[in-house]
Structure formats: C-alpha cells, structure tokens
C-alpha cells in the first residue's frame, strides 16, 4: 500500500472522528428553561405513578383506554427508550408513589371498586411485587408520599401517616393544621426538602366555598407544621405534580407543574417565580427528575372538568424540561444536603467526550501499528533483494528498483 494512501486514510479517520464528536456533543446539549418531546410510553394513561430509581424512570399503573391498569414501564433517558416490566398486582391509579432502597411503594389511590387501601412494593432489582400492610385510612386519590430518614410519610387529605418499611407498621402523625377553613378536600402534592416535607394544598371548606391555597412545611423530627408563603398565582384545583432539583446541575428549586403552568419555588428565600409553560396542556400526569432534568409523563387532555369522561382521553406523551440555571457540568463537586439525596450521574456531554477520547486512542493506535508493520515489511523486502540505496548490480548492469 502506498504511503500517501495510508496518510490520506489517517486524516479521513481523524476528520470523521471529530465530526462525530462535535455532532454527538451538540445533540446532547441541553438548553435551560426549554422543553423537548421524547419517546412516548407504550400505553396512554393518566393518574399513573412516576418515580426515578437508580437513574431510570418507572411509570406504573394509571387509567388507560380500557380502565385502570397495572402496567409497569421503565424509561432509560440515555437512549430515550421504554421497556415493559412485571405489572402491579392491583390495577389502579392516583396513588402515592415513592422510592426507598431501590424499591417502589405504591400506596392508596383508586381501583375499579373505588378508593383503595393497598400498599404494594416493587423490587426494581428482582422485578417482583409484594404486598405490605395497608394504609390505615382510606383517603382516595388526594394522596402523596415522601421519604425522610428511612421512613415514608403519607399525606392523605389533612391526615399524615408514617410508614416504617423495616417493621411494616403505620402510625399517625400531626394533622395538617387548618384553623380557618376546616378539613382539606382538595389536592395535595409534596416533595422532600432539606429532610423536611414541603406540601402544597388546594382545599375547600365545603363544595360551595372558594378554593384556598396553602404551602406548609413539616418537620419530621418535631412533628410540627409551619406555613410558608403562598404563590401570587392561583393553582388549578388538582391534577398536577411537584418535583425538586438538587443544585448539582441546576439551581435548587421546587417545580409545581399543573395544566400548562410551571411554577418555581425557592425553599431558601421562600419566594416564587414562573418558568416556561408545558407544551401540552394536561392533567393527571406524573413527573420525575434525573440529573436535575425534569420528565413529565402521561396524563389526559382536560376539557370541561365536569365528569370522569375526561379520563377517556389518556396520553402517552413524554416531555423533557431543562430547568433554569442548568449546566452540563456539575455546579457542586459533591451533592449537597439538598432536595434530593441520590447521587447524580456524569453529564451526557462529559460521557461523550470521554468516549470520543477512547475512540481516538484506538484509531490512532491502529494506524500507527499499521504504519510500523508496513515500514518493517518494506525494510525486510529491501534486505531480501539486496537493495542498498535502491541500486543493485546484475552482470555489470545497473538496475533501479522501485518498491
């Protein structure tokens, strides 16, 4: 092979390498405060449970076109693909969902018979379901769950329960205080913030009273609730979700997502702002966070909000939101004691550069090795022909050799 051809191949490979590198990095870059549509679920549903476990997102149960379902799907954000896993034992929707030690707890909700007291646990490693002790109070769909210090706290209406996974036991804690407006009858969504539970309530004293809003924070150590600032906006009555970013790749914030609204709460300054609205107006969806990027999954298209006929139009849609202040490079070298305790994975951009570097080393090494053996073979051939300086003698005639 001609030496010039080898050099041309060398530069061709290098050029392809860098084109691939820059295209890969460019495609993986995330723009803050922006939305992107991703691969949908295999089945459309609303009222599903969505949670992140070990860098994967699970979408469980919900209300589909044929009623309540127990389907269990897992979403890989790196390859934008879904796989189906073992379904939930009791098909239902609008339950509380939380993860603890690589297990997913699905508590309460609604099944085909009405309000459910079920407490089922999915082992993500073994792909198995088991049944645990039922929640002691049947609170229906207005229910949320959070983990603090190895315990699961479940808010149902104005009632707060604590579940101990180790002893499989329940205990009742301090009710959400409501001295002025009576018991809560509306929606609640909650997140864990600095080992406390931050809860957002919409409630009524009775069906004819106006909608009220409250933001409360619960201290699990003192069993005390405190009020925080309510937003200067009116939340829709129900149908949303709340998630928190960690401060590792984006600013530490709580995002309240309802219909198309995207409200942002700063738990440190106790202040509110807004972010870019959801592209698709919907209710009854679930949300999860991977590396401080939000994923909004499922739900249904809202119409008149007057009957359960709304639930006959579930969605399989998945939309990704990159939060305000996002950076592909970690903002903090170590995870802080913040809104989420799971350790983030390396950013996609950094992983891409790493893979490109390894690929470059392999290609360059292969080319250098090829050139080395080619040069050695050429030298051996010269010696074999008795060529010195490219000239030899044959019966006194000078002969020029070209290799």
ABEGO torsion letter per residue (X at the ends): XBAAAAAAAAAAAAAAAAAAAAAAAAAABBBBGBBBBBBBBABBBBGBBBBBBGGBBBBBEEBBAAEBBABBBBBBAAAGBBBBBBBBABBBBGBBBBBBGGBBBBBEEBBAAEBBABBBBBBAAAGBBBBBBBBABBAEABBBBBBBGGBBBBBBEABBBBBBAAAGBBBBBBBBBBAAAEBBABBBBBBBBGGBBBBBBBBBABAABBBBBBBBBBBAAAGBBBBBBBBABBBBABGBBBBBBAGAABBBBBBBBBEABBBBBBAAAGBBBBBBBBABBBBGBBBBBBGGBBBBBEEBBBBAGABAAAAABBBABBBBBBBBGBBABBABABBBBBABABBBBBBAAAAAAAAAAAAAAAAAAAAAAAAAAAAAAAAAAAAAAGBBGGBBBBGGBBBBBBX
